[in-house]
């Protein structure tokens, strides 16, 4: 990955629907080059997926999860990533081991998600932080 790829990715991170022609103008190359670069980034796995950020009025939260020492956090993260309300699952360093970013319709649904996480055998603690506001980077 070179500087051109990074500049293309910076634009797509802010708005994944940016037309290739606009990206090409902004980075100073052709639309075909942008298209080829994005396809190569997709094939290599650098770009995993394109997604949509919404402002739905839902309750968004980060649920920090501590697990037992001998747990495969990768397998646990994959399982939680399949839950409907989950936007992201991060394996992190620090006091907690996994962070789930959830987008739920109401606090009851968020509480159900937290309960589901606590019921997993290897979970030893949870800490929830409501997301009050967010800005795009």
N, C-alpha and C positions, 0 to 999 in steps of 0.2 A: 504494500500500500504506500503510495507516494503522496506528495502535497496536493496534487489535483484530486485524488480520491478523497482526501480529508476535507477539502473545500466542498466537494460535492456532497459528502455526508453531512457536513455542517448545515447545508441548505435543506437537505431532506429531513434532518432531525427536527428542524423548526416547522416544516410543512412538507409532509411526504407526498402531497399532491402537486408540488411545484412542477410545471411542465419542463420537459427536458430542454426546450428552446430557451426558456427563461434561465435555467441553470447554466446553459452554455454561454449566454450573454454575460452572466454575472461572473463566471470563472474564466472567460476569454478563450473558449474553444468551440468546437462544432457540436451540434445536436447529436450527431452520430457517435462522436467520441463519448459524450455523456451517456448515451444509451448503452454503448459497449462497456463502459466502466461500471455502470449500475448492474448490468447483467453479470459481469465478472465478480462484483462484490456479492451478489446474490448466490452465485454458484459456489464461491469460496466459503460462504457462511458468515462473512463479515456483516452483511445485512441479513438478519434472521427473518424479519417480517415488516410489513408496513402496517401501521395501526392508526386509530382515530382517537384523539383526546376529546372528551365531551365535558360540557358544563350542564349537567342534568338536574342539579339541585339535590342529588343523592348525598348520602353520608359516605365520606371517604375517610379511610383510616389506615394507619400503619400498625400492624400487629407484630410486635417483636416477640420472638419465640425462643426460649432456651430449651435445649434438649440434653439428654444424657450424653456423657462423654464418648461412649462407644457407638454412637448412632451415625449412620450414613445419611448426612444431611442432603446429599444429592437426590437420593431416592425419596426422601421425605418432601423435598422441594418439588419434585416432579409430580407427586401425588397431590399436593396442595395447589399447584398451578392448574390442575384440571377443575378445581372448584369454580362454579359459574361466576361468583362475585369477585374473583381474584384477577387483578390486572397484572401484577408482577410478584415474583417470589425471588428474593435476593438472599444468597448465602453471604454472611457478613462476618467481620471480625469484631471483637469487643465482648461485652457482657452477654449479649444474645447471639444466637447462632444463625437464625433465619428471620427475615422480615417479609411479611406478607403485606402487599398494598392492595386494599380492598375497596370496591365501589359498590355500595349497597343501597337499596331503595329507602331504608329506614334503620333506626337504631335497633329494632327487634331483629332484623335480618343480620345486622352486624354482630349482635350478641350471639345469634345462632352460629355464625361462622367462628367466633371466638370459642364457643363451647365445643364445636366440632374439632378445632385445633387442640383444645385441652384434653379431649377424649383420646387423642392418639397416644399409644402406649409410651412412647419415648419423650413426650413433651413434659418438661419439669416446671416451666413457668411461661407466663405471657404478660406482656405489657402493651397496652393499646394507647395510641396517640391519634386523636381526631385531626384530620387535615382541615384547617379553617379556611385557607385560601391558597391558591397556587398561581404562579406566574410561569410563563414559558421562558426558557433560556434562549 
